[in-house]
Structure formats: structure tokens, C-alpha cells
Amino acid sequence: MRIGIIGAGVAGSVLAEMLIGQPGITVDIYDRRQPGEAEETGTGLNVGPNALKALRLHLPARHAALRTASLPWTRWTIALADGAPLFDLPLLEVAEEPGIRLRWAELYRLLREPSAGLTHYGVELVGVEEDWAGRLVPVLEVADGTRLLPRGYDLLVGGDGRYSALRVLTAGAPAPVFHGIAMSRLLVPQADDCPYDDYGQWFNGNARLLSYRLPGGAAYIAGGFPLPSPEAEIPAEAKTAAFQRALYLPGLAEPCPAVAWMAAQLAEGAEAIHWARLQDAPLCRSAAAGRVLFLGDAAHAMVPTLGQGATQAIEDGVIAGALLRRGGGAEDVAAWRDTRIAFVRRFSLEATDTMFPGADPVAGSIAKREPEFLAKLRRLYTDVPGPEEFAPARA
Ligand SMILES: Cc1cc2nc3c(=O)[nH]c(=O)nc-3n(C[C@H](O)[C@H](O)[C@H](O)COP(=O)(O)OP(=O)(O)OC[C@H]3O[C@@H](n4cnc5c(N)ncnc54)[C@H](O)[C@@H]3O)c2cc1C
């Protein structure tokens, strides 16, 4: 079986490693960027314990490499901007191992390493054709406009992210759903004076800061605040240093040291902030009668509230790999993954409750210690099948 993977991102790279050296399977990977060139690589991310579990069970060498290059994510705290604590959860209460905190560039570098020899960088998917045998042929463009058409593939995998060209070409452009929340993201490269370490959130009304330290003395800060309506654009004024400095500071009380530090960083680094609006897109797992399979954001871009975007892309790559190894196809991936993805997407949106206008962040944060929310977190962080569940379908 010839498999062509579009996108050497999170899902594409994990899938490729799962398939390397499998009898009867050949894999090629195509990515439009050169290694180290990705736009978002300046930022940081937290990867959930469920992705670490998937790697530990299926790709232990990748698990070890990520652990070595990262800091452990062991705790989730929530407080008000004046420091009043609302929620404090050691992750091992609901997970089998900690998550991780690391830089984007590191995640990509480590996930891509095993399949580097199979990857063609600097080629962008711009079309899809069929060969005489009905196999799909990706039309790839290099920087000077030259087009390349490799041999046909039995399966084309869309690991090309949120704005997947493969999805647009074969299943139509997904309509994004906006949720009326602006999001800012900033990397502070030198954060020696950062007064906290592990993953925390701080509320000032419905405006929320989220931050943690990263390896190499850096810190990552993500802000979020409500917009006037679900479809509203982020006003230019909200992106100014003065607005950012004031947004998270409590009106009457003194800010706690963590919030004071983050507000100063956001104001100082206002020009470098990466802006986005909270959004997701409808799930689409396959196209072209099962000859195209979508993984990660190409299949199911989701809201980032629980840090599950890259986390689910890793789960997707691992489980799709286990299924393709035993002769499965796109419909098997849908059967194994789509119920879980529906749960993760619902839960991620539900956990965003405290950021919507009018919601009570105090009551909403305290409710996250209730058994019902913790049971969902436990399901999120542990419900990952091991290799024994993917024994060969046929003897
Ligand atoms: C700033 C930021 C912070 C985030 N923080 C977190 C977090 O803390 N935790 C978390 O779990 N998730 C986080 N996410 C979400 C996460 O980034 C995505 O969910 C995840 O990267 C999806 O992985 P993927 O493999 O589907 O796509 P990607 O990782 O986006 O990879 C797509 C790949 O496809 C390539 N590509 C795209 N188009 C083409 C084309 N036409 N031809 C060839 N190649 C193409 C790209 O160059 C890229 O290498 C964050 C996202 C952003 C932007």
C-alpha cells in the first residue's frame, strides 16, 4: 500500500513513525515549509497526559525523547487576578502520568526526526489528480512555481492542519464556528524573574490569563477575553500595550505578583503577540470514497481550552498508524476515533464556560473540582487504547 502524507506536522509525523518499516507499506511525506520555518514555532504548548500515554504505549522512544526535552505539566491551578485561589488539581489525581510543557520548535523537531528521510520539504499541495488506476496523485508546487506530480497513492493522508488544502480540494472548505473570544499568545524568551512555574490560570472578570514556564528559561502567556459578538473581529485598540496592560488587572484590589508580571510582559511585548479568535470546525474524517483520510486539525480543529489540539493530533497519528498497519482504512479510523473526538470537542467547549460574557468564573472554577468534571478529565487523560487492542484483523 502506498501512503502519501500531506503535512509533516504533529499528526503526519506521528503517523509516519508508526508506519516506517511496516511490511507492504511505503510512505512519502510532503510539507510546504522547510524544517524550522513554521510560523508558530516561537510559542510554547502544553501536551496532555493522554498523548503521552499514547506515545508511551505505542512509540516509547518518542515518549522518552519528548520527556527529555520538556518540563512536566503536573498541576493545574486557577485563581483570581488578586491571587485568591479557586482550583488546584495535581494532574496525577486524574491521569496516569504528567503532561508536558515545551516549545513548538522542539515538538516538531522531535516528532519529525524518525521520518526525516521520507520527507520532502518545501513542496505545497495545490491540487489532486487521479492516475490510470484510480490512485490519487498530489499536485505539489515548489517555491519557483514548478509543479511536481509523484506516483499515485492508494491513500492520501491530510495532516496539513487547520487550513488543510487537501480537505478543501477533496471535501470542500469547512465553515469555521467562532465563539466570540479573542486570544493572545506571547513567548517571553528570558523569564528568569517569572514568579511561577507550572500551568496556571488567572481571571479578571471573564478575561483570563494562562501561563507556564518552558525549558530554556522561557515562559508562555496566553490571554483570552470576550468579544462583543461571536463573529466580531478583534478591535485594533485591544491589541495596544495600554489595553493589554489594563485588561487583566483587578480594578480595586492589588494584582498578585503573577498577574502583575504577565500584564507587564503583555504590554512590553504587545507588538509580538500572536492573535486569534476562539474557533472550531466541523469534523470530517475522510473523502474520495475512503482514499483520503484526515487527521489532527485537518479533520477536527477544536477550541484550545483544554490543550487538546496537538494532543489529539498525536492520538490520531498513533491510532491511525495502528489501524493502517493491520490493513485498516479511513472507515476504521473513523470508527475508533470519532466518538472520542466528539467527546473531547464537547468537553473542551464546556470547559470554556468561565470565559463567556456573564459567566461566573468563581462558581465555574470551583465546579471543576466536582466529581462530574473530574470524571470527564480522567476519561480525557486515560482513555487511550494500547497496542494489544490492535491485534491483526486476519491471522
Ligand atoms: C499558538 C498556538 C498554541 C497552541 N497551543 C496548544 C497547546 O498548548 N496544546 C495543544 O495540544 N495544542 C495547541 N495548539 C493547537 C495545535 O497547534 C494544533 O492542534 C496541532 O498543531 C495540530 O496538529 P496537525 O498535525 O493537525 O497540524 P499542524 O501541526 O498544524 O501541521 C500541519 C503541517 O502541514 C503543513 N502544511 C500545511 N498546508 C500544507 C500544504 N498545502 N502542503 C504541504 N504541507 C502543508 C504545515 O507546514 C505543517 O507542517 C496551539 C496552536 C497554536 C497556533
The ligand as a MOL file (V3000), in Angstrom:
LIG
                    3D

  0  0  0     0  0            999 V3000
M  V30 BEGIN CTAB
M  V30 COUNTS 53 58 0 0 0
M  V30 BEGIN ATOM
M  V30 1 C -0.0630 29.4480 19.1060 0
M  V30 2 C -0.7080 28.1000 19.2930 0
M  V30 3 C -0.6650 27.4510 20.5330 0
M  V30 4 C -1.2430 26.1670 20.6870 0
M  V30 5 N -1.1760 25.5690 21.9070 0
M  V30 6 C -1.5670 24.2810 22.0310 0
M  V30 7 C -1.3650 23.5790 23.2670 0
M  V30 8 O -0.9020 24.1560 24.2660 0
M  V30 9 N -1.7020 22.2500 23.3230 0
M  V30 10 C -2.2240 21.5910 22.2480 0
M  V30 11 O -2.4770 20.3750 22.3480 0
M  V30 12 N -2.4890 22.2470 21.0800 0
M  V30 13 C -2.1570 23.5620 20.9540 0
M  V30 14 N -2.3800 24.2260 19.7690 0
M  V30 15 C -3.1000 23.5290 18.6960 0
M  V30 16 C -2.1180 22.7440 17.8590 0
M  V30 17 O -1.2060 23.6320 17.2960 0
M  V30 18 C -2.7880 22.0160 16.7180 0
M  V30 19 O -3.9630 21.3960 17.1340 0
M  V30 20 C -1.8270 20.9600 16.1450 0
M  V30 21 O -0.6360 21.5650 15.6740 0
M  V30 22 C -2.4970 20.1840 15.0380 0
M  V30 23 O -1.5660 19.2850 14.5110 0
M  V30 24 P -1.6880 18.8320 12.9940 0
M  V30 25 O -0.6680 17.7860 12.8160 0
M  V30 26 O -3.0900 18.5510 12.6690 0
M  V30 27 O -1.3090 20.1280 12.1530 0
M  V30 28 P -0.0220 21.0480 12.2200 0
M  V30 29 O 0.8160 20.7550 13.3980 0
M  V30 30 O -0.5380 22.4440 12.0420 0
M  V30 31 O 0.8320 20.6200 10.9600 0
M  V30 32 C 0.4040 20.8650 9.6510 0
M  V30 33 C 1.6000 20.6980 8.7300 0
M  V30 34 O 1.1310 20.7250 7.3920 0
M  V30 35 C 1.9410 21.5800 6.6030 0
M  V30 36 N 1.0920 22.1000 5.5190 0
M  V30 37 C 0.0210 22.9210 5.6230 0
M  V30 38 N -0.5260 23.1280 4.4130 0
M  V30 39 C 0.2060 22.4180 3.5180 0
M  V30 40 C 0.1370 22.2410 2.1030 0
M  V30 41 N -0.8100 22.8140 1.3560 0
M  V30 42 N 1.0670 21.4460 1.5040 0
M  V30 43 C 2.0410 20.8420 2.2340 0
M  V30 44 N 2.1490 20.9900 3.5740 0
M  V30 45 C 1.2400 21.7650 4.2130 0
M  V30 46 C 2.4190 22.6540 7.5870 0
M  V30 47 O 3.6120 23.2700 7.1400 0
M  V30 48 C 2.6300 21.8210 8.8690 0
M  V30 49 O 3.9200 21.2790 8.9600 0
M  V30 50 C -1.8710 25.5210 19.5980 0
M  V30 51 C -1.9420 26.1970 18.3630 0
M  V30 52 C -1.3780 27.4640 18.2080 0
M  V30 53 C -1.4710 28.1720 16.8680 0
M  V30 END ATOM
M  V30 BEGIN BOND
M  V30 1 1 1 2
M  V30 2 1 2 3
M  V30 3 2 2 52
M  V30 4 2 3 4
M  V30 5 1 4 5
M  V30 6 1 4 50
M  V30 7 2 5 6
M  V30 8 1 6 7
M  V30 9 1 6 13
M  V30 10 2 7 8
M  V30 11 1 7 9
M  V30 12 1 9 10
M  V30 13 2 10 11
M  V30 14 1 10 12
M  V30 15 2 12 13
M  V30 16 1 13 14
M  V30 17 1 14 15
M  V30 18 1 14 50
M  V30 19 1 15 16
M  V30 20 1 16 17
M  V30 21 1 16 18
M  V30 22 1 18 19
M  V30 23 1 18 20
M  V30 24 1 20 21
M  V30 25 1 20 22
M  V30 26 1 22 23
M  V30 27 1 23 24
M  V30 28 2 24 25
M  V30 29 1 24 26
M  V30 30 1 24 27
M  V30 31 1 27 28
M  V30 32 2 28 29
M  V30 33 1 28 30
M  V30 34 1 28 31
M  V30 35 1 31 32
M  V30 36 1 32 33
M  V30 37 1 33 34
M  V30 38 1 33 48
M  V30 39 1 34 35
M  V30 40 1 35 36
M  V30 41 1 35 46
M  V30 42 1 36 37
M  V30 43 1 36 45
M  V30 44 2 37 38
M  V30 45 1 38 39
M  V30 46 1 39 40
M  V30 47 2 39 45
M  V30 48 1 40 41
M  V30 49 2 40 42
M  V30 50 1 42 43
M  V30 51 2 43 44
M  V30 52 1 44 45
M  V30 53 1 46 47
M  V30 54 1 46 48
M  V30 55 1 48 49
M  V30 56 2 50 51
M  V30 57 1 51 52
M  V30 58 1 52 53
M  V30 END BOND
M  V30 END CTAB
M  END
